[in-house]
Amino acid sequence: MIDSVQAAPALQPTRCAICGTLDDATELFPSTVTRDAFDARHFSARRLPDRVHYRMVRCNTCGLVRSDPAADPASVAGLYERSTFDYEAEVPNLRRTYGRYLGRLDRHGARRDGLVEIGCGNGFFLEEALARGYTGVKGIEPSREAIKSASEAVRPLILNDILRPGVLPDGSVSIACLFQVFDHLPEPALALDELHRVIRPGGLALLLNHDAESLSAKVLGERSPIVDVEHFYLYSRETLGKLVRAHGFEVVEAGSVWNDYTLGYMARLLPLPRGIKDGLLRLLAWSRVGSLRVRMPLGNLYLVARRP
């Protein structure tokens, strides 16, 4: 059951994660946030897009897009802890997509002796990693409900927590994966420093998240589902590369993601009036056309970074 709306958190000015500047930015979209934005439903993964977002700006120096002002990190952490898990139907497609990009790490000498996924949901990707021969697999997930949905095979491998200092031992993994997580982090610089600490020398980080410079983001503008109250930052390949290099990593590969989606899930992302969208989703479900799977580049990027 979804928690009731919590008291609206204080909104704080944010700094550019790359330049460290305050205010030196151009407004892209004004805020649409209201008090009822701060409940578990709005902070649950893959919910129906609702166009609720903070004021969005672009840094005048480096081009990084961010929410400014935004809720304090402690309040957001509590919301993710109570968030729901309701995208079970898309898990097979997500597993195919994420597994495909995990496979790309082999060309960069990926070692299979220790993998962590940050924001692992119900652990479906952990199952994929195990199936590919990875050992020492573990996940970190803030949502209690998501962990309850995990299979018995991987539930013991999941820590109910967030990426924070000390959550994992130094040099304890060779691979760290963050799928659709990095946009959500209010302090990405601290997260990268923590990843640098826990990844062994020569190890790899795989980041897959929204692309602020994708064609869909440019065409849809404020109507894009990536403009969302959950997202503190929106990256391009250029800005994400600048950020990871500034925190001790080297970029070894980056590109656009080809996602596996059902037609039903793609319809959920369309910027249509709610009544029309609900009717379309019912039609797709009734006709079973919505279960058909397609592979398309729909506005995500991936980046592989090595810890020297």
Long-range contacts (C-beta under 8 A, 24 or more apart in sequence): 2-39, 2-40, 2-41, 2-44, 2-84, 3-39, 3-40, 3-82, 4-39, 5-35, 5-36, 5-38, 5-39, 6-38, 6-39, 6-75, 6-78, 6-79, 7-38, 8-35, 8-37, 8-38, 9-38, 9-71, 9-72, 9-75, 9-76, 10-71, 10-72, 10-75, 11-54, 11-69, 11-70, 11-71, 12-69, 12-70, 12-71, 12-72, 13-68, 13-69, 14-66, 14-67, 14-68, 14-69, 14-70, 14-186, 14-232, 16-59, 16-61, 16-62, 16-64, 16-66, 17-64, 17-66, 17-187, 17-188, 17-189, 17-233, 17-243, 18-59, 18-62, 18-64, 18-239, 18-242, 18-243, 18-246, 19-59, 19-61, 19-62, 19-64, 21-59, 21-61, 24-59, 24-60, 24-61, 25-57, 25-58, 25-59, 25-60, 25-66, 25-68, 26-57, 26-58, 26-60, 27-55, 27-56, 27-57, 28-56, 28-57, 28-58, 28-65, 28-222, 29-53, 29-55, 29-56, 29-221, 29-222, 29-227, 30-55, 31-55, 33-229, 37-229, 38-71, 38-75, 38-79, 39-79, 40-79, 40-82, 40-83, 40-84, 41-84, 42-79, 42-229, 42-230, 43-76, 43-79, 43-80, 43-83, 43-229, 43-230, 44-83, 44-84, 44-85, 44-86, 44-143, 45-83, 45-85, 45-87, 45-121, 45-146, 45-180, 46-86, 46-87, 46-90, 47-86, 48-268, 48-277, 49-225, 49-228, 49-268, 49-269, 49-271, 51-222, 51-223, 51-227, 51-271, 52-228, 52-229, 53-222, 53-227, 53-228, 53-229, 53-231, 54-229, 56-222, 56-227, 56-234, 62-239, 62-242, 63-236, 63-238, 63-239, 64-233, 64-235, 64-239, 64-242, 64-243, 65-212, 65-233, 65-234, 65-235, 65-239, 66-232, 66-233, 66-234, 67-229, 67-231, 67-232, 67-233, 70-186, 70-232, 71-186, 72-186, 73-186, 73-187, 76-186, 77-142, 77-162, 80-142, 80-143, 80-162, 80-184, 81-142, 81-143, 81-144, 82-143, 82-144, 82-145, 83-142, 83-143, 83-145, 83-146, 84-143, 84-145, 85-121, 85-122, 85-143, 85-145, 85-146, 85-148, 85-149, 88-122, 88-149, 89-262, 89-264, 89-265, 90-261, 90-262, 90-265, 91-122, 91-124, 93-259, 93-260, 93-261, 93-262, 93-265, 93-293, 94-124, 94-125, 94-179, 94-260, 95-124, 95-125, 95-127, 95-128, 96-260, 97-257, 97-258, 97-259, 97-260, 98-125, 98-128, 98-177, 98-179, 98-208, 99-125, 99-128, 99-132, 100-258, 101-206, 101-208, 101-257, 101-302, 102-128, 102-129, 102-132, 102-177, 102-206, 103-132, 104-253, 104-302, 104-304, 105-175, 105-204, 105-206, 105-304, 107-253, 108-204, 108-252, 108-253, 108-304, 108-306, 109-202, 110-174, 110-175, 110-204, 111-174, 111-175, 111-200, 111-202, 111-203, 112-174, 112-175, 113-174, 114-172, 114-173, 114-174, 114-175, 114-200, 115-173, 115-174, 115-175, 115-176, 115-177, 116-140, 116-168, 116-172, 116-173, 116-175, 116-176, 116-177, 116-198, 117-176, 117-177, 117-178, 117-179, 118-163, 118-176, 118-177, 118-178, 118-181, 119-178, 119-179, 119-180, 119-181, 119-184, 120-146, 120-158, 121-146, 121-149, 122-146, 122-147, 122-149, 122-150, 122-151, 123-147, 123-150, 123-151, 123-154, 123-155, 123-157, 123-158, 125-177, 125-179, 126-154, 126-157, 126-158, 127-151, 127-153, 127-154, 130-154, 134-175, 136-173, 138-168, 138-173, 140-167, 140-168, 163-191, 163-194, 163-195, 164-194, 165-190, 165-194, 167-194, 168-198, 169-198, 170-197, 170-198, 171-197, 171-198, 171-199, 171-200, 171-201, 172-198, 172-200, 173-198, 173-199, 173-200, 173-203, 174-199, 174-200, 174-202, 174-203, 174-204, 175-199, 175-203, 175-204, 175-205, 175-206, 176-203, 176-204, 176-205, 176-206, 177-205, 177-206, 177-208, 178-205, 178-206, 178-207, 178-208, 178-209, 179-208, 179-209, 180-208, 180-209, 180-210, 180-300, 181-209, 182-207, 182-209, 182-233, 182-235, 182-240, 183-209, 183-210, 183-226, 183-230, 183-231, 183-232, 183-233, 183-234, 183-235, 184-230, 184-231, 184-232, 185-232, 185-233, 186-232, 188-232, 188-233, 188-243, 189-243, 189-246, 189-247, 192-243, 192-244, 192-247, 192-248, 192-249, 193-247, 193-248, 195-307, 196-247, 196-248, 196-249, 196-307, 199-307, 200-307, 201-307, 201-308, 202-306, 202-307, 202-308, 203-306, 203-307, 204-252, 204-304, 204-305, 204-306, 204-307, 205-244, 205-249, 205-304, 205-305, 205-306, 205-307, 206-302, 206-303, 206-304, 207-240, 207-244, 207-302, 207-303, 207-304, 207-305, 208-257, 208-300, 208-301, 208-302, 208-303, 209-235, 209-240, 209-300, 209-301, 210-234, 210-235, 210-299, 210-300, 210-301, 211-235, 211-236, 211-237, 211-256, 211-299, 211-300, 211-301, 212-236, 212-239, 213-237, 213-238, 214-256, 214-297, 214-298, 214-299, 214-300, 214-301, 215-299, 216-298, 216-299, 217-299, 220-271, 223-271, 224-271, 224-299, 225-269, 225-271, 226-299, 235-301, 236-301, 237-301, 237-303, 240-301, 240-303, 241-303, 244-303, 244-305, 248-307, 248-308, 249-305, 249-306, 249-307, 249-308, 250-305, 250-306, 250-308, 251-303, 251-304, 251-305, 252-304, 252-305, 252-306, 253-302, 253-303, 253-304, 254-301, 254-302, 254-303, 254-304, 255-301, 255-302, 256-297, 256-300, 256-301, 256-302, 257-297, 257-300, 257-301, 257-302, 258-295, 258-296, 258-297, 259-295, 259-296, 259-297, 259-298, 259-300, 260-293, 260-294, 260-295, 261-293, 261-294, 261-295, 261-296, 261-298, 262-290, 262-291, 262-292, 262-293, 262-294, 263-289, 263-290, 263-291, 263-292, 263-293, 263-294, 264-290, 264-291, 266-294, 266-296, 266-298, 269-298
